């Protein structure tokens, strides 16, 4: 990274762009991620997601099960330099079963790139993720992908995005044709057309020819497709709002681009837009105060933990979003949760599965700290000040399974694996207070499949997942410790602790929760637990 001894957090903050790529599964998100890396010069060859037989896998997919199934089930972190900007790109799982991991990633970025499959339009997972972005007023750039296929008409896609997502759209480019007749896109501001050529896999400036839309030979060549596109562009100019950067930064307006990620088409425009329009890191709220990125003192929050990124060393890496100050390798940091000191000699930067020792970093950057269970999701690290950043919730799971070891001699490996995967947030793990079989809580069946696979391959613990009688969970708390203890004792057969020791009420039917709420007015039942706020600790220590 090109920084000098005179670099200050304020100067370096202006160079940072930290964004997440979000989409419904199979919209082309991972392919676009690789092409962005390709354009920025971070990699020389894109591992095609389709080319499994050639053992080439998506650069951002490192987990064994991702390589086998061709899906992203864990978020990846990549840093690259482009046009004197440092870009921190976070690729998220597309599958809805891993939405909790995606939510945590979205708390660590300043903007988002939304990828939409032009054939399918706005899909369910896109809606969920956009709700998260809108709740945080996250600026969104939209890329409508796969224009080289038979897709929905672009005007229909514009209407769908506006009505479904509740956000103004402002097309920056407009497609000419689709599928086999897709000829390229019109740059609306300059009225010039970038010509599409299928199969292009180069990233030089002349990869795609740019032509004036009024060129007579162009009109003769493209005929009715160009006529229709130009008519639609005129309609857009009259009917759609002009781009307002303040509205974009507030998450109310989204610039829209059309292209084909698999063909590198439209990728450069996305990178340029992120550099020119996306925000640099802003202030972040802590319980104590608001923290400016330009402050000299270091602060950061743990938004992700990944176990076994390096299977040979059985490591656990905590991913930190730097919020303020100048990070320097070797500096001593305090974990605000417990006051313990953490060393930073082995701090890492990432390009997906490739990791490098990091000497320095600034607000907006994502760094990794290898540790052995010392750091938890939501932890705040500082040079000494007591801070606690907010906004990293855990949601109550919706489906449950009992988990037991297929081999009783591997019970220790199972306990270790469950603890680490629970701390990582890959799944929620509950220990019944009355004893008995451990419980897993998830949002979708695929989470159970991934955890079973990882327990076997990473910890040598083959497991059996059995039906559980529970269908809901709620964290419990009370201002009255005596009442909480009495509630816990009287409901001990429905009580469990999660991986941080927070007390959880488990119910088989919603009616059980309704009865408990009516009977115990002094007990609060929570559908989420925010690690960075109140942690609903069990009062059963004695």
N, C-alpha and C positions, 0 to 999 in steps of 0.2 A: 504494500500500500504506500502511495507516495505522500507521506506527511513529513514535515520538517520539525526541527526542535522548537520552532516558533509557533507551531500549530496550537490553536486554542480551541476549546470546545465550541465556542460561538462560531468560529470560522469553519470548523469541520462539520458542524451540524448542517450548515447550508449546503454542503456537498452530498448529504445523505438522502436516499430515497428508500424507504422500507415498505414493501407491499406484499400482500398475499394473493395467490391465484386461487380463485374459487369457481366451482361449477358443479353441475350435475355429473354423475359418472358418465364416461364415454363421450363427453363434449369435446375432448381434445386438449384438456388442461395440461397433462404431463408432456404431450408432444410440444405444445406451445412453450412450456417451461424450458425444454431443451433447445428450442430454436432461439429463444431469448438469450440463453447462454452462448449459443453458437454465434449470434450476431455481435455479442459483446466481446467475443474472443476468448471466453472462459473455457470452452471445449473446442476440439477440432472435428469431432464426429458425433452425430446424434445417434444414440442407440435406439433403434426403432422399437416401439412398444410391441409391434406385431412380429418382429423377427426373433421369435423364441427359439426356432430351430438352429439359428446361427449363434445362439447364446449371447445375443446382444440385448441388453435390457435397458429400460429407461434410466438415464443417469440419476434421476431423483428417486428411483425405487431401489432400496438397498436390502430390504428384508427378504429372506428366502421365500416366504410365502407370496410376496409381491411378484417375485420373478417367476414363480410357478404359475400364478393365476393371472398375471397381467393387470393387476389393480394396485392402486396406492392405498395402503391402510395406515400409513404413518406420515406425519408431516416431515418435510425435508427443508433444510436451510442451505441457501447458496448465496455467496457474496461475489460480486464482480464489479469491475470498473468500466464505465462507459461515458464518454464525453466529459471527463474530469469529475464525474459523479460516482460515488460509491453506492452501488445498488445492493440492498439486502432483499433477496427474493425468497419467499416462503411458499413452498408447494404444499397444498393441504390434501387430505383424503377427500375424494369425491363422494364416496359411499355414505349414505345417511346414517348408517350404523356407527360411524366414527365422528358424528357431528360435534360431540363434546370436545374432541381433540382440535377440530377445526375452530370451534369457538375460542378456545384458549389461544390458538395462533392469531386469531383476529384481534385479540387484546394487545398483541405485541407489534402491530404494524400501524402505519399512518395512512395507508390507502389500500385499495383492493382492485384487482383486475378480474372482472367477471367474464367468463367464457361461456358463450351460448351456442349450442348446436343449431345451425340455421334450418335444419330439417325438422327439429323437434320443438324449437322455440323455448319458452320459459317452462322449466320443469320443476317438480316438487322440491327437490333439494336446493335449487337456485332460490326459490322463494324463502326457504328457511334461513339460508345464509344471508340473504338480503335483509331479512328482518333483523338479524344480528348487526349487520353493517349500519342499518338505519338507526337502530337504537343507540349506536355509538357515533352517529353522524360521520361515518367513514366515507371519504371521497371514493367514487367508483368509476373506473374506466371500463367500457364494455367492448368486447371483441366478439363479433359474430363470425363463427368459424364454419368451415366446410362448404364454402360457396362454390367449390368445384363439383359439388354433387347437386342432385335435384332437391331443392329446398323450398321453404315457404317464401312467398313474395316479400321483398324487403319492407314495403309499406305495412304489410300485415304484421311483420316482426316488430316494427316500431310501435304500432298500436298495442301489441301484446305486452311489450316491455313496459310501456307507460301505464297501462291499465292494471297489469298483474303486480308490478313492482312499486307502483305509486311514485315514480320518479320521472322527471323530465328527461327526454333524450335529445341530444343534439348530434346528428350525424356529421362527422368530419370527412368521411369518405362515403361513396355510394357505388354499389356494384353495377356492372354492365353485363347483363345476362346471368345465367346460372348453369350449373351442371356442365355438360359438354360444350355449351355455348358461352360459358363464363369467360369474358375477355379481359377483365381487370376491374379497377376501381377508379372513380373520379375523385380527385382531391377538390372538394367543394370550394375551399377558400381561394384556390389558384386556378380552378377550372382546367386542370391538366389531368391526363389519364395515365395511370401506371398500368402497363400491359402485362397480362398474366400469361405465363407459359408453364404448362403442366410438367411436373418432374424436375423443376429447377431445384437444385440443392446447393446453391452458391450464395455467398453473402457479400459479394463485392458491390460497389455502388452502381454498377451497370447491370446488375442481375436482372432487372426488369426495366424495359424501355419506357420513358415518360414522353407523352405526346400531347400537344394542344388539342383540346376537345373539338375545336373548330377546324382542324385539319381536314380538308376535303377528302383526302385518301382514306382517312380514318372513318369518316361518315359512309363512304362508299363501301368500305370493307365490312363494317359492323351493321349497317342498315338499321332495321327496326329496333334492335336491341339498344343501340346507342340513342336513337330517337326517344324511346321510352324512358331510358335512364335520365336523359337531359330534361325531359318533361317532369319527371319526378323530382329532380334536383330543383327546378324552378318552383315547384309546389312546396318543397321543403323550405326554401328561402322565404316564401310568403307565409306559410302556415306554422312553422315550428319556431320556437324561441331562439334568439341568438345566444351564443355561448357566453355565460356569465361565470367567471372564475370563482367569485365569492359563493355563488350558488353551488358550484361544483365542490368547493372546499367544505361546504356545510352539508354535503351529501344529498342535496336536493336535485342535482342535475348531473347527467352522465354523458361524456363524449362517446360516440359510437364509431367503431371501425369494422369494416368487412374484410375478410381474407380467407386464407387457407394455410393453416399452420404447417400441415404436412408438406406443403410446397414452399415454405418460407415466405409466403405472400401476405403482406400486411404486418409483418413482425417488426420491421424497422420503425414504422409509424407508431407502433405501440411503445417501443423503447423511447423514442424521441418525445412522445407525449408525457410519459412518466417523468422524464428528466425536466421537461419544460413546465409542466402544469402541476404534477403531484407535489404535495407539501413535504417540506423537510420536517424532521421531528419537532413536535410541539411539547407544551407543558403537560405533565401528568399528575393526576390527583393522588395524594396519599391521605390517610386518615388525619394526619397532623397538619398538612399544608399542601399547597400546590408547588410542584418541583419544576423549575425551568431547566431546559436542556443546556442552557448557557452557563449554569452554575459550575464553579470549579471543583466542588466536592463530588466524588463519585457516588452514584446510586444505580441500582439495577433490580429487576424483578425476575424470578424464575417462572417462566410460562410453560415449560415443557421439560420432561425428564424422559430419557430413552435408555433402557437397559440393553446391554449386549450389542452395542453398535460395533464393537470389536470382539467377536466371539472368543478369540484366542485369550483375551484378558478378562472376560466377564465384567466389563466395566459398566458404570452408569454415568451418563453425561447429563448435567443440568444445563439447559439452554437459558441464557439470560438476555433480556432486552435491556440495554444500557439506557438509562433515563437522564443522567446528567454526569458531567465530569469527564475526566481523561483517564481511561483505564491503561495501566502499565503492568506488564507481566511481573509477578513477584510481589505486587502490592498486597498489604494485609487488609482483609475485609471482614466485617462483622455481620453475622446472621442476626437480624433484628428479632426474630422469633425467640431465640434462646441465648443470644449474646456470645455464641461460640465464634471462634475465628476460623476463617477458611483461607488456605493458601492458594495462590494463583499462578504458581510456576509453570503449570501444564495447561494453561488456558489455550483454547483452540478456536480457529476459524474454520469455516466449512465450505466445501463445494460438494454437497450431498455426501457420498460415502468417503470422499477424500478429506482428510483433515490436516491442518498445519498448525504448528505452534505459533501462537499469536503474541506479538510484542506490545502492541497498543491498539486501542479502539476508542470510539467516541459515541455520543448519544445517537440512537437509531441503529447501531450495530448489534448483531447477535453474536454472543460468544458462548463457548461451551466450557464448563468446568467439570472434569472427571472427579467423581467422588464415590464414596461407599455408603450411601444412605444418609449423609449428613444434611443434604439439601432436599427440600420438599417443594412441590408445586405451590406457587404463591409466595415463597420466601422473598423478603426484601434484603438486599445486601448493600451496606454503606461503609464509609470510612469511620463510622462511629455514631453518627446521628441516628436517633431512634425514629425510623419511618416505617410505614406499612402501606404499600400501594394497594389499591382496591381494584375490583372488577374481574376476579378470576373465579367464577362459580363452578360448583359441581352440582349436576342435576340429579334428582332422584331417578334411579333406573326404572325401567318398565317391565322387564322380564328377568326371571331368576332361575338359577340352576344350583343344585347341590353338587359339590365337586369332591371326589375321593380318588386316592391313588390306586391305579390298577395293580401296583406292586407295593405291598406294605413296607418293604425294605427301602423304598424310595420316598418315604413320607417326609424326611428332612428336606430333600430337594424340592418336593411339592410346596412345603411351607415357605422355603426361600423364594421360589418362583412366584408364588401368590403374593407375598409381601412386596417383592420388587415390581411386579407388573401392576399391583394395586397402587403403589406409590407413583408409578409412571403415569397412571391414569388410563392405561390400556383397557382396564375393566375395574369395576368396583367390587371390593372384597369385604365380606362381612363375617365376623366371628360371633356366633350366637352366645349370648351371655350365660345361657343355661347349659352350655356345652353342646357337643354333637358336631355334625358335619358342617364344614365351611360352606358359605354361600357366595355365589357370584351374581352380580347384578349388571345388566347391560341394556342397550337400546335396540339391539337387533341381533339376529341369530349369527351373523357373520363375526361379531365380536367374540362369541364363544368358540367359533371355529378357529379364529386366529390365535386366541389365547391357548387353546388346546394344542395347536401346532407349535407354538412358541415354548410351552412348558415341556413338550417332548424334545424338540430340537435344541433348545438353549439350556435346559436344566436337566434333561434326561429323566423327566417325570411324566410318564404316560398316565392319563387320567380318564376317569369315567364321569360324564356329566349326567345327572339324574334330575327328573322333574322335581320342582320345589312347590310347596303349597302356597307360596306368597305371590302376590301380584302388585304390591306397592310398598314403598318405603318412605319414611319421613324422618328427618333429623329432629330431635326434640331438645328444647331448652326451657329454662324457667328462671325468673328472678328470685324464686324461692327454692334454695337448694334442698330443703327438707321435703318439699312437695315433689321435686324431681326424683329424689331418692325413693320416696314412697311409691310414686308412679312406676318407676323402674322395677321395684321389687314385686309389685302386684301384677305387672305385665311381663315378668321375666321370660316367659316362654315365647314372647313376641319381640324381645329386645336383642340387639346386636351392637357390636362396635365396628366402625370402619377402620381403615388403615392408620388414621391419625388419632384413634381412640374416641371419636365422636359417637354419641349415643344415637341409635336408630331404632325407630318403631317399625315393625314389619306387619303387614296385614294381608290376609287372604282375599278380602273383599273390601270395597270402599265403605260398606256399612260398618265394618269394624273401626275404621278411622273416624267415621262420623260419631259413633258411640263414644269413642275415647275422647274426642274433642268436646262433646257435650258434658261428659262426666268430669273431665279434668280441665276446668277453665283456666287454671294457673299455668298450664303447660302449653308452650307454643310448638306447633308442628310445622316443619319447614320443607318445602319441596326442593330447596337448593341450600347448599352450604357454601358460603363464600370463604375461601381459605384466607383471603386478605382482610376479612372483617371479623365478625364473631365466629369463633370455632366452638361448636357446641360440644364441650368436653363432658365425658362421663363423670359422674360423681361417685363412682363405685370403687375408687382407689382403696378405700379402707374396707 
